[in-house]
Amino acid sequence: MYDKRTWALYGLVASGIVAAGIVYIVSTHGRTTAPELAVHFLDVGQGDAILIQLPDGPQVLIDAGADNSVLFGLGENLPWWDRTIEYAVVTHPDLDHFGGFFGVVEKYSVGRFLYNNDGGKGLFKILHESIEARKIASAIIGQGYVLEWPSGVTLRFLWPQAGYESEDTNARSLTALLTWHDAAMLLTGDLPVAEEQMLVQAYPDLHAQVLKVGHHGSKGSSGAVFLETVRPELCIISAGKDNSFGHPHPETLSRLEAVGCEVLSTVDVGTVTVRSDGSGHFHE
């Protein structure tokens, strides 16, 4: 089966506009060596936007920041001819996680839109109406929902549990474990400490080499019990420079240091990219 990069190349060849040099550039942009899983924690200021590029071609965008900053990050990390995002996921309906999707659905063809059951109000309702108007398939998901691809990559949603209620939108953040062979990455949205503890009670063997630090490094996330269970080696914080919340908080950074986790932040380095070749680990 041909992936979408191959079909895009065939389309250019068929149109008669591809010179030999351009064919070389396009073809080498794809996989000429071993297949690779790449995860980009896009620098969108104070917010989350995570682009997952699968080794067999599809892309998943989890959250999109508050504004159109996400479009710059997508443009930097996707081929110029690739205007398709197979899955768009909103972890919870806070603006710094879904606002950028207004621009994404204008500029990209989105295959499926996934979200938790906390929508239906304000700007998120308007976003959902925009998605429906474009006839983008959508689904409410939670614990037990799994995406799996022929490459063996799996995105398994662990939270929220069915029927779990909270007035705090962060507490119902979609939380997912991304795995490829023995490589594992935990993506927690803005999940608070209390729900982190419930998560590890439900999954006492939950481990991941890479952790997307909850709630932009807030002191209300990344609790000690949670970190000691997950035992991450690399912790990634997505936050805005000089943000008004003081993220990442010194208490959180101390807890991350206590478990021996290397910390990378979009505040310091911009977009953070980690990769795996399927051999069992993620690397920068």
N, C-alpha and C positions, 0 to 999 in steps of 0.2 A: 504494500500500500504506500502511495506517495504522500509525504506530508505537505503542508500548505506552502512551504518554501519552494519545494520542487514544482508544484503546480504554478506558482507565481512565475518561476523561471520559464516554464514551458509557454505560459501566456505571452511573455515578452518575446520569446523566440518566434512564436507563431505570428506575432504582429510585425515581424521583420525589422525591429528597431534595436536588436542587440548585436553590438560588435563583439569581436572575440575578446577584447580586453575586459569589457563589461561582464561578459559571461564568467570570466575567471573570477572577478571580484564578487559577484553574487554567489557563485558556487562555493567559494572559500569562506563566505560568511556563515554558511551552514556547517554541518558536521563533516569534516574531512578526517577527523581522528576519532577517538572514543566518544560515545554519547555522553552528555553532561547534563546535570540538573543544576540550574542557577537560580538563586533567590536574591532579588534586589530589594533592599529596604530603602525606598526612595526618599530623598530629602525633600519633604513637603512642608517644612517648618513645623509648627506645633500640631502634629497629627500623625496618623499612620497611613502608609500606602506600601503594600508588599506585592511585588511582581514576581510570580513564579514561572520560570521558563522550563518546560518539561523536555526531557531528552528525545521524546518522539514528536515534538512540535507544538502541542497546545500551550496556552498561557492562562494563568489564573491571576486575577488582581484582587487581593484582599484589602479592602478599604482604599480610600482615594484622597485622604487629606481633606482640608476644608475648602480648597479653591482649585483653580486651574493649574497650580504648580505641578500637579501630577502629570499633566500633558508634556511638560518639559522632560520629566524623568522617563516617561514612556518613549518619547522621541529619542532619547539618548540610548536606550537599551533594546529597542525593537528595530528590526530592519525597516528601511524607509517604505518598503512596499507592503509591509505587514500591518493591516488595519483591522485585525480580528483579535478579539479577546474572548476565549471560549467560555470562561466562567468569571463573573464578577460577584464578589462576596462582601456584604456589609456586616461587620461583627456586631454592631449595635448602632442605633440611630442617634448618635451625637455628631454634630456638624463636622468636627475635625476628623471624622472617619468616613462620612458619606458625601460631603459637599462637592468634592472633585468629580463625582460620578456624573454630575450635570454636563460637564465638559466632555467626559469620556464617552457618553452615549451619543454625543453630537459628532465626535471625531472618529469613533471606532464602531465596528460591528460587534455587538456583544451577543454571545450565544445563549447564555443563561444567567439569570440574576438570582442570587441566594441570600437570604437574610433570616434573622430570628423573628419572633412573633411580637416584637415591640413597636412595629411601625404604625402608620395611620394618623400621624399628627404633623402639623406644621410643614416644614420644608421637606421632610422625608415623605410625607404623603404626596407632595407635588412631584418629587423624584419618581415615586412609584407610578403616578399617573403618566409621567413622561415615558417610563419604561413600557407601560401598557399600550400607550399610543404608538410606540414603535414596534409593537407585537413581539417584544422580547419575552421569552418564556421565563417564569419566575417560580420560586418555591420557598416555603417556610421550612427551615431545617433546624436541627438540634442534635443532641447526643444520639449517636448511632448512624448518622448519615455519613456515607463513605463515597468518595470519588477515587476511582482506580483506573490506571491507564495500562496499555499493553507493555510498556517499558518496565512495569512493576512498581512505579511510583504510586503511593497511596496518600490521600489526604482524608484523615479520619477525624470526624468532629466528636469531641468528648464532652462538650458542655454547650448550652444548658441542658439539664435533665428535663424530661417531659414533665410538664406541670409545675416547674419551679417558678415561683412568683417573687418579685421584688420591685419596690418603687424606684430603686436605683438602676438605671439603664446599664451601668457598667457591670452590675452583678450578673447580667444575663448575656454578657459578651460571648459570641461564638468563639470557642477555643478548639484548636485543631492540632493534630499531630501529623506532620509531613514526614514520610519515611521512604527511603529507597534502599533496599537491602538492609544493612545494619546502620545506615545513617539516619538520624532522627532529629527533627527540629520541632519545637513546641511554640505555637503562636497563640497568645492569650488575650488579645484585645486589651481591654482596660479592666480585666478581672481583679476584684479586690481580694484582700487576704482571706476573709471568711470563706469565700467561694473557692479560692485556691485550696484551702484545707479540705473542703468538701470534695474537690476534684481528686486530690491524692488519696482520700479515703475510698473513693470509688475505684481508683486505679493505683493501688499501692506499689506496683512495679513500674510506675511511669518514670521513664528516664529519657533524656534527650541531650545530645552533644551541644545543640544550639538552642538558646531561649530568646524569644522576642520578649523583652522585659515588659511586664504589664504596666499600663497607664503611664507611659512615657517616663518611667522612673519615679513615679509618685511613691511617697513613704507608705501609702495605703495599699500597695501591692508588693509582690516579691517577698513574702514572709519567710522567716527562717525555716519553718517546717517544710514548706513547699520547696524551697531551694535545696534543702538537704535531701529531699526525696528525688527530685529531678536531676540534681548534680550536673548542671550544665558546665561545659568547658568554655563556651563563647556566649556572651550575653550582649544583645544588641538593643540599644535604646534609641527610639525615634522621638525627637523633641525639637522644638524651635530654639534658636539662639536667643538668649536674653528674654525667654518667655516669662510671663507674669506669674506663673505658678511655682517657679523655682525648681522645675524639673531639669535634670534628675536630682532627687533629694539626697543630701549627704548620708542619711540613715540607710537609704536603699543601696547606695554605692558601698557602704560598709558591709552590708549583708552579702552583697555580691562578692566582695573581696574575701569575706570569711569562708566562702565555699570554693575559693580558688578560681573564680570565673574571670577570664579576660573580658574586658568591657570595651565595646566600640559604640560610639554615639554619633548620630547624624549631626549633632551640634558641633562636633569637633572635626569630623572627616567628610561630611556630606553623605551622599548615597553609599551604603555599605552593601557589598556583594559577597555572598558565600556560595561555594560550588561543591558538587560531589560528582565523582566519576563512577559511582556505584560500588566502590571498593570497601565501603563501610564507614566513611567519615566525610564530614564537611570541612572545607578549608576556605580561607580568605582568598 
